[in-house]
Amino acid sequence: KAGVTQTPRYLIKTRGQQVTLSCSPISGHRSVSWYQQTPGQGLQFLFEYFSETQRNKGNFPGRFSGRQFSNSRSEMNVSTLELGDSALYLCASSLGGTGKGNEQFFGPGTRLTVL
Amino acid sequence: DQQVKQNSPSLSVQEGRISILNCDYTNSMFDYFLWYKKYPAEGPTFLISISSIKDKNEDGRFTVFLNKSAKHLSLHIVPSQPGDSAVYFCAASGNSGYSTLTFGKGTMLLVSP
């Protein structure tokens, strides 16, 4: 069974630009969550999509948005990039239930650098 | 307010000895706990989990203990190996229909030969 894939793996952008990151979940997984990891901050939850609907959202500004397609693939968009958006963006998929159904499996991440 | 806390940013252990990583949580609604391991430039890898109805779960060299009254869990790795050197994240979820994972900030484990 193929794992979670994320594209691109690395991205360099300049302030003010916008960026779109893509995530393909494990086959059969309907939930996709996005996290931002910065040094010293651990994994901070951005949002979660299930069956094309955003179910949960973290405390990030509206510049961060996402969507999910009917095949469960998800995209994350960041508009008007700021230097502080430089981070590793991780996507995770799960069955979407509680307990064991919420065991999330992560992709390799997209390393975004904003200059 | 951090709901999941890993108070030790780092831990050094010799190969063959036991590694004990600790995690505390504050939200009494959490009922499922997970440990992830992360190497640099890679995504976290799921290691082991435990439901709140249990107090111990074992998988090979990895054992997770849960003390609900103290809101504390720990991951034991026995014996530790150099390949275990990584950042370990503790995560928790609740049972409110569906739930995201709340992560601690991680503990970097270094296992020396």
Chai-1 contact restraints between the chains, C-beta under 6 A:
chainA,res_idxA,chainB,res_idxB,connection_type,confidence,min_distance_angstrom,max_distance_angstrom,comment,restraint_id
A,G42,B,F103,contact,1.0,0.0,6.0,A-B,restraint_1
A,G42,B,K105,contact,1.0,0.0,6.0,A-B,restraint_2
A,G42,B,G106,contact,1.0,0.0,6.0,A-B,restraint_3
A,L43,B,F103,contact,1.0,0.0,6.0,A-B,restraint_4
A,F45,B,T100,contact,1.0,0.0,6.0,A-B,restraint_5
A,E48,B,T100,contact,1.0,0.0,6.0,A-B,restraint_6
A,N56,B,T100,contact,1.0,0.0,6.0,A-B,restraint_7
A,L90,B,G43,contact,1.0,0.0,6.0,A-B,restraint_8
A,T98,B,N95,contact,1.0,0.0,6.0,A-B,restraint_9
A,G99,B,Y32,contact,1.0,0.0,6.0,A-B,restraint_10
A,N102,B,S93,contact,1.0,0.0,6.0,A-B,restraint_11
A,N102,B,S99,contact,1.0,0.0,6.0,A-B,restraint_12
A,E103,B,F46,contact,1.0,0.0,6.0,A-B,restraint_13
A,Q104,B,L101,contact,1.0,0.0,6.0,A-B,restraint_14
A,F106,B,G43,contact,1.0,0.0,6.0,A-B,restraint_15
A,F106,B,P44,contact,1.0,0.0,6.0,A-B,restraint_16
A,G107,B,G43,contact,1.0,0.0,6.0,A-B,restraint_17
A,P108,B,E42,contact,1.0,0.0,6.0,A-B,restraint_18
A,P108,B,G43,contact,1.0,0.0,6.0,A-B,restraint_19
A,G109,B,G43,contact,1.0,0.0,6.0,A-B,restraint_20
